[in-house]
């Protein structure tokens, strides 16, 4: 296997130019925790690695008028510093469940989303919170909700000449509650067999459930109509209608469905306090 070329631009325009010049043959490198494993397994063979960590703008984690902006080079462990914000609890919990400390010191949230694995831990809370991905390319920039950005297993709406520059979590009203649950085979570091995020926003009267590891793309269920009287049985029925879990070596369809129901019930109990 021929070693790929390596470039480390210091501007977003520089990243975009390299992608446009090497369309289809370039790979973006941020944390590299998934990309390098795929390269070792020869699942991907890019001719060029474009390292985005040299772009100062992409290393920013900041609160803006649009919400919490998380740049493409922001490592996951930095998000754990937001633990004093209860409205972000589901996202913080998901990040804490993701891999090990050393891996979180390399892996990025934008990478976890753009990698588009069905079992990505951060995707359900981001979907429940209404987060979006910002893309920049030769044709300009565009913003896509996370729930629409991921279109299938390892598939997104990002074009080959675009870079995902940030994920933005919109402002959540005072008193917003969120929670996250994950079922895995073993304690410690393991992939999700199923995961669930729940969000209740009192100002916007939103009640949202999102499920991971049970569909190729994110599953978001809006329960706003039962905001005043949450019905866990009806919520579970709607979720079960929207998911399509698979049988594999890690779990059966029936087990995944049962665990989703258990996690929904536990989150509803926690939400009611």
Backbone as a ProteinNet text record, in pm:
[ID]
protein_1_A
[PRIMARY]
XXXXXXXXXXXXXXXXXXXXXXXXXXXXXXXXXXXXXXXXXXXXXXXXXXXXXXXXXXXXXXXXXXXXXXXXXXXXXXXXXXXXXXXXXXXXXXXXXXXXXXXXXXXXXXXXXXXXXXXXXXXXXXXXXXXXXXXXXXXXXXXXXXXXXXXXXXXXXXXXXXXXXXXXXXXXXXXXXXXXXXXXXXXXXXXXXXXXXXXXXXXXXXXXXXXXXXXXXXXXXXXXXXXXXXXXXXXXXXXXXXXXXXXXXXXXXXXXXXXXXXXXXXXXXXXXX
[TERTIARY]
84.4	0	88.2	66.8	143.3	96.4	191	154.7	93.1	-16.2	-79.1	5.3	-14.6	46.6	-22.4	44.2	-7.6	1.9	-108.8	-111.6	-179.3	-129.5	-187	-210.4	-318.6	-347.5	-385.7	-375	-409.1	-532.4	-606	-732.2	-836	-963.9	-1070.4	-1066	-1037.3	-1026	-916.8	-807.8	-701	-746.4	-825.1	-880.7	-970.3	-1060.4	-1154.7	-1081.4	-977.9	-901.9	-838.5	-781.4	-718.6	-822.1	-939.2	-1044.5	-1092.5	-1107.3	-1154.3	-1053	-924.1	-818.6	-799.7	-841	-820.8	-953	-1059.7	-1194.3	-1203.1	-1253.3	-1268.4	-1145.3	-1029.5	-905.8	-844.5	-918.1	-866.3	-953.6	-890.9	-962	-926.1	-1025.4	-1004.1	-956.8	-855.5	-798.9	-816.3	-889.1	-902	-846.7	-933.1	-882.4	-816.5	-875.8	-819.6	-851	-930.6	-953.3	-1029.5	-1115	-1184.6	-1110.6	-1065.8	-1001.3	-876.7	-790	-665.3	-691.2	-793.6	-829.7	-880.1	-959.5	-1008.1	-893.9	-796.8	-682.1	-598	-577.7	-500.2	-568.9	-703.8	-780.6	-798.7	-745.9	-754.5	-899.7	-984.9	-1122	-1128.5	-1036.6	-1023.7	-877.3	-850.4	-712.6	-699.7	-703.1	-691.8	-552.6	-546.3	-416.8	-362.3	-451.9	-412.3	-484.6	-409.4	-467.5	-461.3	-577.6	-585.2	-612.4	-509.8	-517.6	-579.5	-696.5	-767.4	-728	-644.3	-609.7	-526.3	-471.8	-394.1	-479.4	-610.7	-702.3	-753.1	-707.4	-741.2	-892	-963.8	-1108.5	-1179	-1124	-1187.3	-1157.2	-1070.8	-1038.5	-1120.6	-1217.5	-1294.4	-1417.9	-1439.8	-1563.4	-1616.7	-1724.2	-1768.2	-1919.2	-1970.3	-2111.4	-2131.8	-2219.5	-2249.3	-2399.6	-2442.6	-2586.1	-2662.3	-2595.1	-2659.6	-2663.3	-2589.2	-2585.6	-2443.8	-2426.6	-2294.7	-2229.4	-2121	-2051	-1931.6	-1926.2	-1821	-1745.1	-1623.6	-1545.1	-1501.7	-1464.4	-1431.8	-1308.9	-1222.1	-1101.5	-1112.3	-1232.2	-1252.2	-1261.6	-1172.8	-1173.5	-1290.8	-1332	-1449.5	-1432.4	-1312.6	-1294.8	-1324	-1310.9	-1342.7	-1492	-1574.5	-1719.5	-1759.1	-1679.7	-1709.1	-1694.3	-1630.1	-1616.6	-1747.9	-1850	-1980.3	-2076.7	-2025.6	-2111.4	-2197.2	-2164	-2242.2	-2363.8	-2390.2	-2506.4	-2606.1	-2709.5	-2801.2	-2873.7	-2896.9	-2968	-2885.6	-2753.5	-2665.4	-2632.4	-2703.8	-2669.3	-2664.9	-2760.9	-2763.8	-2637.9	-2591.9	-2471.1	-2347.8	-2338.3	-2224.2	-2221.5	-2337.5	-2344	-2301.3	-2345.4	-2309.5	-2159.7	-2099.7	-1954.7	-1880.3	-1928.7	-1864.6	-1870.3	-1971.7	-1986.1	-1905.9	-1852.7	-1788.8	-1641.5	-1608.2	-1468.8	-1400.5	-1269	-1188.4	-1130.9	-1074.1	-1019.4	-913.3	-816	-714.2	-774.1	-874.9	-937.3	-1013.7	-1084.9	-1158	-1063.1	-937.3	-838.4	-791	-831.5	-800.1	-926.6	-1029.6	-1151.2	-1226.6	-1299.3	-1375.3	-1524.4	-1605.5	-1750	-1792.9	-1736.4	-1771.6	-1733.2	-1620.8	-1581	-1677	-1724.4	-1819.5	-1948.5	-1991.4	-2113.1	-2088.8	-1980.5	-1954.5	-1914.8	-1858	-1827.8	-1955.2	-2067.3	-2201.9	-2220.8	-2158.7	-2186.1	-2323.4	-2405.7	-2536.9	-2528.7	-2414.5	-2402.5	-2325.6	-2311.8	-2242.7	-2315.5	-2246.7	-2311.5	-2363.8	-2294.5	-2334.2	-2453.3	-2486.6	-2590	-2729.9	-2776.7	-2911.3	-2932.2	-2842.5	-2866.2	-2861.1	-2772.7	-2765.8	-2895.8	-2951.3	-3078.6	-3191.1	-3197.3	-3302.2	-3291.6	-3170.1	-3147.6	-3163.2	-3182.7	-3198.3	-3068.5	-2956.9	-2825.9	-2812.1	-2720.4	-2696.8	-2547.9	-2517.2	-2380	-2361.4	-2250.1	-2219.8	-2114.5	-2142.6	-2051.7	-2000.3	-1874.8	-1818.6	-1744.2	-1769.6	-1706.4	-1692.3	-1655.5	-1635.4	-1761	-1876.5	-2003.2	-2055.5	-1976.3	-2017.9	-2046	-2121.9	-2151.7	-2299.9	-2331.2	-2470	-2479.7	-2598.4	-2620.6	-2732.6	-2709.3	-2805.1	-2828.8	-2953.9	-2980	-2912.4	-2859.3	-2790.9	-2882	-3009.9	-3103.2	-3118.6	-3092.7	-3100.9	-2963.6	-2859.3	-2723.3	-2678.7	-2709.9	-2672.8	-2782.7	-2747.4	-2847	-2844.7	-2744.2	-2734.5	-2607.2	-2578.9	-2458.6	-2334	-2256.7	-2135.7	-2166.1	-2289.2	-2327.7	-2383.7	-2338.8	-2387.5	-2415.9	-2465.4	-2493.3	-2372.7	-2259.3	-2138.3	-2080.5	-2056.6	-1993.8	-1843.5	-1780	-1637.3	-1549.4	-1597.5	-1517.1	-1562.6	-1638.7	-1684.1	-1620.1	-1606.5	-1558.1	-1666.4	-1692	-1783.1	-1704.6	-1737.1	-1657	-1698.3	-1825.6	-1869.8	-2006	-2036.1	-2170.9	-2218.7	-2342.6	-2398.5	-2521.9	-2520	-2636.4	-2711.2	-2835.9	-2907	-2934.1	-2959.6	-2990	-3111.1	-3099.6	-3208.8	-3259.7	-3389.3	-3447.6	-3412.7	-3424.4	-3399.2	-3494.3	-3441.8	-3523.8	-3531.4	-3462.4	-3460.4	-3394.4	-3457.1	-3402.5	-3365.8	-3252.7	-3217.1	-3143.8	-3156.9	-3090.4	-3055	-2960.7	-2909.9	-2889	-2926.2	-2902.9	-2841.9	-2751.7	-2683.6	-2675.2	-2708	-2694.5	-2578.8	-2486.7	-2371.4	-2349.5	-2260.7	-2240.8	-2164.6	-2066.9	-1978.4	-1964.8	-1919.6	-1891.2	-1768.1	-1761.8	-1646.5	-1664.9	-1555.2	-1552.7	-1617	-1729.8	-1794	-1892.2	-1920.9	-2017.4	-2158.9	-2246.5	-2386	-2460.9	-2532.5	-2630.1	-2755.4	-2785.1	-2895	-2871.3	-2918.4	-2906.4	-3028	-3060.4	-3178.2	-3145.5	-3188.8	-3178.2	-3318.5	-3345.6	-3475	-3451.7	-3530.7	-3519.4	-3657.1	-3665.3	-3789.2	-3754.4	-3806.5	-3779.6	-3907.8	-3915.6	-4040.8	-4082.3	-3986.3	-4022.1	-4081.5	-4021.5	-4071.3	-4170.8	-4194.8	-4289.6	-4257.8	-4131.2	-4084.7	-4052.7	-4091.2	-4056.5	-4007	-3878	-3816.4	-3740.9	-3756.8	-3683.3	-3600.7	-3477.4	-3393.6	-3327.2	-3317.3	-3266	-3147.2	-3043.5	-2926.5	-2909.8	-2832.9	-2799.2	-2918.1	-3025.6	-3144.3	-3196.7	-3127.6	-3159.5	-3029.4	-3020.3	-2899	-2877.6	-2986.4	-2979.9	-3045.7	-3027.7	-3085.1	-3236.8	-3288.6	-3432.9	-3474	-3549.5	-3598.4	-3750.5	-3807.8	-3952.7	-3997.2	-4085.3	-4137.3	-4262.2	-4260	-4369.7	-4430.4	-4421	-4467.1	-4614	-4694.9	-4838	-4870.1	-4774.3	-4797.5	-4710	-4668.9	-4582	-4644	-4770.4	-4834.7	-4861.3	-4886.8	-4916.5	-4834	-4706.9	-4622.2	-4675.3	-4690.8	-4742.8	-4630.2	-4567.8	-4451.6	-4488.6	-4609.2	-4650.3	-4668.2	-4731.3	-4749.8	-4615.8	-4529.6	-4396.7	-4321	-4326	-4256.1	-4315.8	-4449.3	-4512.2	-4463.3	-4456.4	-4411.4	-4265.6	-4183.3	-4042.4	-4027	-4097.2	-4085.9	-4128.9	-4226.9	-4270.1	-4163	-4074.9	-3977.1	-3840.2	-3813.5	-3680.8	-3682.7	-3565.4	-3551.6	-3421.6	-3415.4	-3291.5	-3260.7	-3133.4	-3088.7	-3042	-3039.8	-2974.8	-2827.5	-2736.4	-2595.6	-2528.9	-2396.9	-2325.6	-2335	-2375.6	-2377.9	-2513.8	-2622.1	-2755.9	-2860.4	-2974.9	-3085.2	-3178.6	-3266.1	-3367.5	-3451.9	-3497.9	-3586.9	-3517.3	-3390.6	-3318.2	-3304.3	-3269.9	-3255.9	-3388.7	-3497	-3627.8	-3662.7	-3638	-3668.1	-3585	-3457.2	-3370.7	-3409.4	-3454.5	-3501.9	-3621.3	-3712	-3828.6	-3786.7	-3697	-3649.2	-3585	-3500.3	-3431.2	-3528.3	-3628.5	-3729.2	-3801.7	-3842.2	-3914.3	-3826.8	-3701.8	-3613	-3590.3	-3578.2	-3559.6	-3685	-3802.6	-3926.6	-3934.9	-3892.2	-3889.6	-3795.2	-3675.1	-3577.2	-3628.4	-3695	-3746.1	-3850	-3933	-4037.8	-3981.4	-3857.1	-3789.8	-3838.9
-119.4	0	124.7	213.8	336.9	435.5	495.3	592.2	715.2	767.8	886.7	1011.4	1111.3	1241.5	1306.2	1402.4	1466.3	1617	1685.4	1831.7	1879.6	1991.6	2050.7	2200	2235.5	2376	2448.6	2580.9	2657.1	2744.6	2724.9	2795.7	2698.3	2732.3	2649.4	2653.4	2769.5	2780.6	2688	2675.7	2585.5	2440.6	2403.9	2267.9	2243.6	2338.6	2323.9	2313.5	2393.4	2390.3	2254	2197.4	2065.9	1958	1967.2	1870	1883.4	2008	2030	1980.5	1999.2	1957.8	1806.4	1741.6	1595.5	1525.7	1574	1524.5	1372.6	1308.1	1163.5	1087.2	1155.7	1086.5	1142.7	1230.5	1292.9	1253.2	1243.3	1213.7	1318.4	1359.7	1458.2	1389.4	1446.4	1390.5	1490.3	1449.7	1531.1	1447.9	1366.4	1275.3	1152.9	1103.8	988.6	853.9	850.7	723.9	622.7	669.1	578.6	567.6	680.6	682.3	594.9	608.3	531.7	382.5	345.4	203.5	150.5	230.8	189.1	179.4	268.3	262	137.6	105	-16.1	-141	-139.4	-254.4	-248.7	-143	-121.8	-109.5	-59.7	-30.4	99.9	191.3	315.5	334.5	392.4	413.5	552.4	655.6	791.5	819.5	900.6	942.2	1062.1	1132.4	1253.2	1260.3	1287.7	1315.9	1466	1525.2	1668.8	1686.4	1725.8	1741.1	1877.4	1875.3	2000.6	2062.5	1994.9	2045.6	2173.7	2205.7	2327.8	2452.3	2434.5	2547.9	2593.3	2709.4	2757	2767.5	2810.3	2827.3	2696.1	2585.4	2454.9	2396.4	2462.5	2415.5	2487.3	2567.5	2647.5	2573.4	2586.7	2543.1	2667.2	2724.7	2853.6	2869.8	2954.8	2988.2	3109.7	3097.3	3205.6	3232.4	3332.3	3360.4	3241.4	3160.9	3044.4	2924.2	2930.1	2818.6	2777.9	2654.8	2602.5	2552	2616.9	2582	2493.6	2375.8	2277.6	2253.3	2305.9	2296.3	2155	2135.4	2001.5	1940.7	2022.1	1969.4	1969.9	1992.4	1991.4	1847.1	1808.4	1671.3	1649.1	1524.5	1491	1526.9	1510.7	1539	1684.6	1775.4	1915.7	1935	1851.3	1863.1	1823	1736.3	1696.7	1814.7	1921.1	2040.7	2117.7	2077.1	2145.2	2079.9	2006.2	1932.1	2020.7	2149.3	2238.9	2294.6	2246.7	2291.5	2176.8	2172.6	2058.2	2031.9	2138.1	2117.4	2034	2029	1951.1	1814	1775.7	1652.7	1530.3	1518.3	1400	1391	1504	1503.4	1472.8	1533.6	1508.4	1361.6	1305.7	1164.6	1074.5	1107.1	1026.2	1029.1	1148.7	1160.6	1081.5	1086.6	1012.2	862.2	815.3	672.1	629.1	726	696.8	662.8	539.8	494.4	519.5	534.1	552.3	693.7	732.3	867.8	897.9	808.1	839.1	856.8	775.8	789.5	920.6	956.4	1084	1203	1182.4	1289	1309.1	1220.4	1233.2	1252.2	1172.4	1172.7	1304.7	1340.7	1465.3	1436.7	1530.9	1515.3	1522.6	1617	1627.7	1500.1	1440.9	1314.5	1202.4	1197.4	1094.6	1105.2	1228	1249.1	1216	1269.1	1253.8	1111.7	1037.8	896.7	817.9	865.6	814.9	667.5	620.6	484.7	482.2	380.5	374	374.8	331.1	324.7	443.5	551.8	670.8	725.1	733.1	769.7	912.2	1004.9	1145.7	1182	1098.1	1134	1144.1	1046.9	1061.5	1189.3	1225.9	1352.1	1473.8	1474.3	1587.1	1600.3	1487.8	1491.6	1543.1	1493.8	1537.9	1687	1739.3	1881.1	1970.5	1911.1	1990.2	2045.1	1978	2024.8	2014.8	2092.4	2094.2	2085.4	2044.1	2036	2146.5	2219.3	2321.4	2267.8	2278.6	2233.2	2353.2	2344.4	2449.9	2386.1	2439.7	2387.1	2495.4	2458.3	2556.7	2636.8	2581.4	2650	2732.4	2741.7	2818.5	2728.2	2780.2	2704.3	2671	2567.1	2527.9	2457.8	2460.4	2400.6	2298.7	2179.3	2069.6	2010.9	1989.2	1923.1	1785.6	1749.4	1620.2	1506.2	1514.5	1405.9	1387.1	1492.4	1482.1	1462.5	1499.7	1493.6	1349.6	1261.1	1120	1049.3	989.6	928.9	777.1	717.7	572.6	531.5	402.2	349.8	402.2	490.4	553.9	645.3	696.7	783.3	914.5	1025.4	1157.1	1240.2	1361.1	1452.5	1541.2	1514.2	1590.8	1548.5	1645.4	1617	1596.2	1532.8	1500.1	1623.9	1737.5	1859.9	1954.3	1902.1	1981.9	1932.6	2023.8	1988.3	2025.1	1935.3	1965.7	2049.1	2176.2	2267	2268.7	2242.7	2247.6	2183.2	2148.2	2109.5	2217.4	2261.8	2365.5	2312.8	2321.9	2288.5	2418.5	2431.9	2558.7	2590.8	2717.9	2752.9	2675.3	2621.7	2548.5	2632.9	2632.6	2722.4	2680.8	2777.1	2751.9	2642	2549	2439.5	2319.1	2325	2209.2	2090.7	1975.1	1850.8	1758.3	1690.6	1589.5	1474.6	1356.9	1239.2	1140.1	1052.4	956.1	821.4	717.4	580.4	498.7	408.4	324.9	182.1	87.6	-54.2	-111.9	-177.9	-239.4	-378.3	-454.6	-593.3	-603.7	-517.8	-527.8	-392	-390.4	-263.9	-199.8	-68.5	0.8	31.1	28	69.2	-37.3	-4.2	-95.3	-17	-70	-6.7	-26.3	62.2	54.4	-53.6	-136.6	-226.7	-146.9	-50.4	44.2	161.1	278.6	395.9	484.9	563.2	649.5	783.6	891.2	1025	1084.3	1153.7	1218.1	1363.9	1454.6	1597.3	1656.6	1740.3	1812.8	1960.4	2042.3	2186.5	2259	2317.1	2377	2503.4	2583.7	2708.9	2682.9	2592	2559.5	2444.8	2388.6	2278.3	2163.1	2124.6	2014.3	1892.3	1778.2	1649.7	1561.4	1525.7	1455.1	1330.7	1222.3	1098.3	1066.4	1023.9	980	848.4	759.3	624.1	596.7	534.1	495	345	298.4	156.4	69.9	132.5	55.9	91.7	180.1	215.5	258.6	247.4	293.2	443.8	520.1	664.2	700	821.7	857.6	842.4	804.5	792.7	895.8	996.9	1101.2	1096.2	1091	1085.6	1207.8	1287.6	1407.2	1372	1408.8	1377.6	1505.6	1614.7	1744.2	1741.8	1661.9	1657.7	1600.3	1528.6	1474.3	1544.5	1668	1741.5	1753.4	1788.6	1809.1	1677.9	1573.5	1442.7	1335.5	1325.3	1223.9	1082.5	1009.4	872.3	779.7	711.9	630.8	514.1	459.3	347.7	393.7	509.3	562.2	604	663.6	701.8	579.2	471.7	349.9	292.2	297.4	244.9	320.8	453.1	533.4	505	490.6	459.9	323.7	224.8	89.7	86	168.5	176	238.9	320.4	394	330.6	227.1	165.4	33.9	-6.4	-130.3	-200.2	-249.7	-313.3	-440.8	-480.7	-598.8	-708	-829.1	-941.5	-939.4	-943.1	-960.7	-1034.4	-1043.3	-1122	-1058.1	-931.7	-862.7	-867.5	-874.9	-876.8	-911.6	-958	-991.6	-871.7	-881.6	-777.8	-762.8	-875.6	-871.9	-809	-842.3	-786.5	-635.2	-589	-445.5	-373.4	-429.7	-366.3	-363.4	-472.8	-478.1	-375.2	-362.5	-268.8	-122.8	-95.5	39.2	73.4	-19.2	6.1	29	-53	-37.3	99.5	140.4	268.5	385.5	376.2	482	496.3	385.5	390.2	451.4	417.2	472.3	621.2	664.2	807.1	886.7	830.8	900.5	915.1	812.5	821.2	930.2	935.1	1037.2	1177.3	1190.1	1321.1	1373.8	1284.1	1326.1	1357.4	1317.6	1348.1	1267.6
0	0	0	-95.3	-103.8	2.2	73.3	176.8	112	170.5	113	136.5	55.9	78.8	199.7	260.4	381.8	369	398.5	396.9	525.1	579.9	700.3	676.6	607.2	581	709.6	708.2	828.9	810.9	701	679.3	624.8	646	590.4	438.4	382.4	235.9	183.2	259.5	219.2	219.5	319.2	324.4	204.5	177.4	66.4	-66.7	-84.9	-210.9	-233.4	-127.6	-140.7	-171.8	-110.4	-139.1	-282.5	-328.6	-466	-568.7	-538.7	-631.3	-633.8	-525.6	-515	-486.2	-550.7	-524.4	-541.6	-435.6	-440	-397.5	-384.5	-348.8	-220.9	-151.7	-29.5	89	204.7	329	432.6	509.2	614.8	741.5	804.3	926.6	1040.2	1142.8	1265	1379.2	1442.9	1545.5	1484.8	1375.7	1305.1	1367.6	1474.2	1544.7	1460.1	1371.2	1279.6	1146.9	1094.4	963.1	959.5	1058.5	1056.4	1070.6	1148.9	1160.5	1026.4	955.8	824.6	723.5	735.6	644.4	672.1	799.7	832.7	779.2	781.4	731	579.5	517.1	373	324.9	413	373.1	295.5	326.5	249.7	214.7	98.3	52.4	-8.3	73.5	19.2	-34.7	-138.7	-191	-116.4	-42.9	28.9	162.5	269.1	400.4	423.4	451.9	478.8	628	701.3	846.6	879.4	946.3	974.4	1108.2	1184.1	1318	1312.8	1196.8	1184.6	1165.4	1150.9	1131.1	1267.6	1312.8	1447.3	1467.2	1366.6	1374.9	1407.4	1360.5	1381.2	1519.1	1595.4	1730.5	1837.1	1794.9	1889	1940.5	2070.3	2136.1	2205.1	2151.5	2202.6	2194.2	2282.3	2281.3	2191	2093.5	2001.4	2004.5	1927.8	1919.1	1862.7	1780.5	1719.3	1812.4	1923.7	2017.5	2051.2	2096.2	2128.5	2000.8	1960.2	1837.5	1871.1	1809.6	1835.6	1706.3	1697.6	1575.8	1542.9	1416.6	1366.9	1432.9	1492.7	1557.1	1709.5	1763	1908.9	1957	2048.2	2097.6	2192.5	2206	2285.5	2433	2486.3	2629.5	2664.5	2569.7	2597.7	2621.5	2560.7	2579.3	2720.5	2783.5	2921.7	3017.7	2973.2	3056.4	3067.3	2989.3	2991.7	3090.6	3189.8	3281.5	3370.7	3382	3466.6	3392.5	3272	3194.9	3183.4	3269	3273.7	3143.1	3063.5	2937.4	2839	2859.5	2771.8	2829.7	2934.7	3006.8	2915.5	2823.6	2736.9	2652	2598.4	2515.7	2599.7	2717.2	2805.9	2848.5	2880.5	2918.7	2803.7	2682.8	2566.3	2540.9	2551.6	2531.7	2638.5	2763	2870.1	2850.2	2774.9	2746.8	2624.5	2552.8	2424.8	2445	2418	2418.9	2553.2	2548.9	2669.9	2671.6	2784.9	2799	2691.8	2670.2	2567.4	2428	2394.1	2262	2253.1	2361	2361.7	2355.6	2390.1	2379.6	2236	2146.6	2003.8	1920.1	1951.3	1870.5	1882.6	1778	1775.6	1762	1808.5	1796	1650	1574.3	1433.1	1359.2	1396.2	1335.2	1368.7	1494.1	1535.8	1455.2	1426.9	1348	1201.4	1144.2	1000.8	963.8	1058.6	1032.4	1005.7	1062.8	1031.9	1062.6	1170.8	1214.8	1282.4	1257.4	1322.7	1475.3	1531.6	1676.9	1734.5	1659.3	1709.4	1832.1	1945	2071	2073.1	2008.2	2019.1	1930.5	1834.2	1737.5	1799.4	1880.8	1937.8	2018.6	2113.1	2183.3	2092.5	1994.3	1901.9	1821.7	1780.7	1707	1796.5	1919.1	2011.8	2039.9	2040.8	2069.7	1947.3	1831.1	1709.8	1656.1	1681.9	1637.9	1486.1	1432	1288.5	1257.9	1135.5	1084.6	981.6	992.2	892.2	796.6	667.2	562.4	484.6	442.3	358.4	241.4	122	1.7	-103.3	-224.8	-331.4	-363.5	-333.8	-365.7	-249.2	-141.7	-25.5	93.8	189.2	310.1	317.6	390.1	413.6	547.2	604.9	736.4	725.3	780.5	769.5	908.4	949.2	1077.1	1081.1	1196.8	1209.6	1167.3	1202.2	1170.5	1019.5	940.3	794.7	730.6	802.7	749.4	725.2	819.3	805.6	727.5	613.8	525.1	527.3	590.4	595.9	667.4	667	731.1	660.1	729.4	675.4	557.4	551.4	440.1	495.1	436.1	475.5	351.2	374.4	264.1	232.1	292.4	263	128.5	41.3	-87.7	-67.5	-165.3	-153.3	-142.5	-194.2	-188.4	-77.2	19.4	132.5	262.2	357.9	490.8	591.3	685.8	796	896.8	908.2	989.8	1135.9	1164.8	1303.7	1320.6	1443.1	1484.5	1580.8	1562.3	1648.1	1719.7	1851.3	1933	1959.3	1913.4	1928.9	2076.1	2107.6	2246.3	2297.5	2416.9	2480.6	2596.8	2616.8	2715.7	2857.9	2948.7	3090.2	3139.2	3213.6	3265	3173.7	3058	2968	3037.7	3023.7	3079.9	2965	2978	2879.2	2946.9	2889.3	2944.6	2835.5	2864.1	2765.3	2832.5	2762.8	2809.1	2696.1	2734.5	2635.4	2687.7	2601.4	2635.5	2556	2627.4	2562	2620.9	2559.5	2602.5	2733.5	2751.7	2868.4	2935	3057.2	3124.5	3060.3	3070	3014.7	2867.1	2793.9	2653.3	2565.8	2502.9	2408.7	2323	2204.6	2115.7	2168.7	2130.8	2175	2097.9	2173	2111.8	2077.4	2162.4	2141.8	2236	2197.3	2283.1	2262.1	2366.1	2361.2	2425.8	2364.3	2422.7	2431.4	2541.7	2563.1	2600.7	2543.4	2573.7	2597.4	2702.5	2733.1	2748.7	2656.7	2654.3	2694.2	2814.9	2863.7	2790.1	2746.5	2679.3	2542.1	2468.3	2333.9	2336.3	2455.3	2474.2	2378.7	2382.1	2298.4	2382.7	2331.3	2392.3	2278.8	2281.7	2169.5	2217	2143.6	2167.3	2043.4	2063.5	1951.7	1989.6	1892.7	1917.1	1826	1881.6	1804.4	1797.4	1700.6	1681.7	1641.3	1597	1558.7	1420.4	1350.2	1211.8	1143.9	1010.6	942.5	956	967.5	984.2	1118.1	1167.9	1297.6	1299.7	1415.3	1435.6	1540.7	1498	1587.5	1589.7	1709.5	1725.9	1804.5	1745.4	1810.4	1890.9	2018.9	2110	2167.6	2093.8	2143.4	2182.8	2113.9	2141.8	2279.5	2339.4	2473.9	2577.8	2545.9	2637	2776.3	2784.2	2914.6	2988	2912	2971.6	2901.5	2933.7	2870.1	2892.2	2786.4	2790.3	2743.9	2837.4	2803	2712.5	2729	2642.9	2498.6	2480.1	2345	2286.1	2368.9	2321.2	2272.4	2347.4	2306.9	2179.2	2166.5	2044.8	1922	1932.7	1818.3	1784.8	1887.5	1862.9	1797.8	1849.6	1793.6	1647.9	1611	1471.1	1382.4	1443.1	1363.9	1354.8	1433.3	1431	1353.8	1308.6	1231.1	1272.6	1395.8	1441.7	1364.1	1370.9	1297.5	1393.8	1342.1	1411.1	1371.9	1469.5	1438	1553.3	1549.5	1651	1789.2	1796.9	1925.3	1993.2	1916.3	1976.9	1871.6	1918.4	1828.8	1812.7	1715	1695.2	1820.1	1874.9	1990.8	2111.8	2132.3	2246.6	2232.8	2113.4	2092.2	2116.8	2065.2	2087	2236	2305.6	2449.3	2525.9	2491.2	2563.2	2534.4	2412.5	2382	2470.2	2485.6	2571.2	2715.9	2766.2	2904.2	2923.7	2829.6	2842.9	2833.9	2746.7	2738.8	2871.4	2929.6	3057.6	3167.1	3170.1	3273.1	3253	3128.4	3102.8	3140.2	3115.7	3153.7	3306.2	3376.9	3523.8	3569.2	3509.1	3544.9	3511.9	3398.2	3355.2	3454	3506.6	3599.8	3736.7	3760.7	3885.3	4001.3
[MASK]
+++++++++++++++++++++++++++++++++++++++++++++++++++++++++++++++++++++++++++++++++++++++++++++++++++++++++++++++++++++++++++++++++++++++++++++++++++++++++++++++++++++++++++++++++++++++++++++++++++++++++++++++++++++++++++++++++++++++++++++++++++++++++++++++++++++++++++++++++

